[in-house]
Amino acid sequence: NKGTRLLVTNKVFDFFFYLNENETLHESSIATLRAPLVNGLDKFIGHNPMIRLEWDGVYRLFIKKHYRIIGFFYRGNEEFIAIDYYEKKAPKLNANQKKCINRVAIIKRDVSFTYRK
């Protein structure tokens, strides 16, 4: 089994830190991503509702009840780059959420990112 490495922006890192500060260990949002990342995030696409394709190669990861991490696969499915997040309380995407997805699509399309190990 080939896993997926999760790479995050500072914004997403701060979001995870915020969640971690406000959760008990047994309900950790980061812990819910462990199995999908270890087994390969791509194997969970469309699975109720862990990861879904939005558009233009941009995916959203379900985090907790109302949060979505927005990013894309890189180097095939070896890495998932989490660029942004939003809170989603309504069934349909609002204008700001669509803008978020579009911004991430532009980053993906233009390969306008760098990362350090």
Residue pairs with C-beta under 8 A, 6 or more apart in sequence:
1 38
1 39
1 40
2 40
2 77
2 78
3 37
3 38
3 39
3 40
4 36
4 37
4 40
4 41
4 42
4 73
4 77
4 78
4 79
4 80
5 37
5 78
5 79
5 80
6 33
6 37
6 41
6 79
6 80
6 82
7 74
7 79
7 80
7 81
7 82
7 115
8 16
8 81
8 82
9 82
9 83
9 84
11 83
11 84
11 85
12 69
12 71
12 82
12 83
12 84
12 85
15 67
15 69
15 85
16 29
16 30
19 28
19 29
19 30
19 63
19 64
19 67
20 28
20 29
20 30
23 29
25 31
29 63
29 64
29 67
32 63
33 61
33 63
36 43
36 44
36 50
36 51
37 80
40 77
41 51
41 61
41 73
41 77
41 80
42 73
42 77
44 50
44 51
45 51
45 52
45 53
45 59
46 52
46 53
49 62
50 61
50 62
51 59
51 60
51 61
51 62
52 59
52 60
52 62
53 59
54 60
54 70
54 101
55 101
55 105
56 101
56 102
56 105
56 108
56 109
57 72
57 73
57 105
57 108
58 70
58 71
58 72
58 101
58 104
58 105
58 108
59 70
59 71
59 72
59 73
59 80
60 68
60 69
60 70
60 101
61 68
61 69
61 70
61 71
61 80
61 82
62 68
63 69
63 85
66 87
66 88
66 89
67 85
67 86
67 87
67 88
68 85
68 86
68 87
68 88
68 97
69 82
69 84
69 85
70 82
70 83
70 84
70 85
70 86
70 100
70 101
70 104
71 80
71 81
71 82
71 83
71 84
71 104
72 80
72 81
72 83
72 104
72 108
73 79
73 80
73 81
74 80
74 81
81 113
81 115
83 103
83 104
83 107
83 113
84 100
84 103
84 104
86 96
86 97
86 100
88 97
93 101
106 112
107 113
